[in-house]
Amino acid sequence: VDTFVFYPHFNYGKDSRHVYYDGWVSQKIDPATFEMLGCDFWRDRRGVYSAFVNMEEPIETIDKDTFEIIDPPYFSPGLPCTARDKNHLYRHDINGFQVLE
Protein backbone atom coordinates (compact mmCIF):
# COMPACT_ATOMS: atom_id res chain seq x y z
CA VAL A 1 0.00 0.00 0.00
CA ASP A 2 1.53 3.33 -1.01
CA THR A 3 0.35 5.11 2.18
CA PHE A 4 2.04 2.64 4.55
CA VAL A 5 4.41 4.14 7.16
CA PHE A 6 6.52 1.92 9.44
CA TYR A 7 7.86 2.97 12.87
CA PRO A 8 10.87 0.61 13.21
CA HIS A 9 11.79 1.54 16.79
CA PHE A 10 8.28 0.66 17.92
CA ASN A 11 7.25 -2.23 15.62
CA TYR A 12 4.15 -0.29 14.54
CA GLY A 13 2.88 0.76 11.15
CA LYS A 14 -0.07 2.56 9.62
CA ASP A 15 -1.69 3.21 6.29
CA SER A 16 -4.66 5.39 5.35
CA ARG A 17 -7.16 2.91 6.86
CA HIS A 18 -5.53 1.08 9.81
CA VAL A 19 -2.85 1.02 12.49
CA TYR A 20 -0.81 -2.21 12.82
CA TYR A 21 1.19 -3.68 15.69
CA ASP A 22 2.96 -7.03 15.62
CA GLY A 23 0.25 -8.77 13.56
CA TRP A 24 -2.66 -6.91 15.20
CA VAL A 25 -4.84 -4.59 13.08
CA SER A 26 -6.80 -1.83 14.80
CA GLN A 27 -10.33 -1.18 13.65
CA LYS A 28 -10.80 1.84 15.96
CA ILE A 29 -7.61 3.90 16.12
CA ASP A 30 -7.60 6.84 13.71
CA PRO A 31 -4.56 6.46 11.42
CA ALA A 32 -4.79 10.09 10.28
CA THR A 33 -4.12 11.37 13.83
CA PHE A 34 -2.06 8.38 15.09
CA GLU A 35 1.17 9.41 16.85
CA MET A 36 3.76 7.17 18.54
CA LEU A 37 4.75 8.54 21.94
CA GLY A 38 7.25 5.88 23.09
CA CYS A 39 7.14 3.17 25.76
CA ASP A 40 4.30 1.46 23.85
CA PHE A 41 2.02 4.47 24.27
CA TRP A 42 0.36 6.12 21.29
CA ARG A 43 -2.21 8.86 20.74
CA ASP A 44 -4.94 9.70 18.26
CA ARG A 45 -7.80 12.23 18.26
CA ARG A 46 -9.70 10.14 20.84
CA GLY A 47 -6.96 9.76 23.47
CA VAL A 48 -3.83 7.93 24.64
CA TYR A 49 -3.51 4.14 24.35
CA SER A 50 -1.16 1.47 25.66
CA ALA A 51 -0.04 -1.92 24.40
CA PHE A 52 -0.49 -3.21 27.96
CA VAL A 53 -4.03 -1.93 28.46
CA ASN A 54 -6.95 -2.34 26.02
CA MET A 55 -5.18 -1.43 22.77
CA GLU A 56 -8.40 -0.28 21.07
CA GLU A 57 -9.71 2.08 23.76
CA PRO A 58 -8.12 5.25 25.17
CA ILE A 59 -7.02 5.13 28.81
CA GLU A 60 -9.69 7.18 30.57
CA THR A 61 -7.46 8.74 33.26
CA ILE A 62 -4.97 10.21 30.77
CA ASP A 63 -5.32 13.76 29.47
CA LYS A 64 -4.28 13.32 25.84
CA ASP A 65 -3.21 16.92 25.31
CA THR A 66 -0.72 17.08 28.21
CA PHE A 67 0.50 13.47 28.33
CA GLU A 68 4.27 12.97 27.96
CA ILE A 69 6.84 10.24 28.51
CA ILE A 70 9.35 11.16 31.21
CA ASP A 71 11.75 8.20 31.20
CA PRO A 72 12.93 6.33 29.12
CA PRO A 73 11.96 7.46 25.61
CA TYR A 74 11.74 3.87 24.30
CA PHE A 75 10.29 0.83 26.02
CA SER A 76 12.81 -1.83 26.95
CA PRO A 77 11.50 -5.19 28.16
CA GLY A 78 11.85 -5.44 31.91
CA LEU A 79 12.41 -1.72 32.43
CA PRO A 80 9.59 0.50 33.72
CA CYS A 81 8.43 3.62 31.92
CA THR A 82 7.30 6.78 33.69
CA ALA A 83 4.90 9.30 32.16
CA ARG A 84 2.74 12.21 33.29
CA ASP A 85 -0.08 14.49 32.31
CA LYS A 86 -1.54 17.55 34.04
CA ASN A 87 -3.38 15.34 36.55
CA HIS A 88 -1.30 12.23 37.27
CA LEU A 89 2.01 10.41 37.27
CA TYR A 90 1.97 6.96 35.61
CA ARG A 91 4.13 3.83 35.64
CA HIS A 92 4.00 1.35 32.79
CA ASP A 93 5.88 -1.94 32.38
CA ILE A 94 5.38 -5.52 31.26
CA ASN A 95 3.35 -6.17 34.42
CA GLY A 96 0.80 -3.46 33.69
CA PHE A 97 -0.18 0.17 33.98
CA GLN A 98 -0.51 2.14 37.24
CA VAL A 99 -1.63 5.62 38.23
CA LEU A 100 0.96 6.64 40.85
CA GLU A 101 -0.46 9.96 41.97
PyMOL commands that set and color helices and strands:
alter all, ss='L'
color gray80, all
select strands_A, chain A and resi 5-7+12-14+19-21+24-25+35-38+41-44+47-50+68-71+81-84+89-93+96-99
alter strands_A, ss='S'
color yellow, strands_A
deselect
rebuild
show_as cartoon
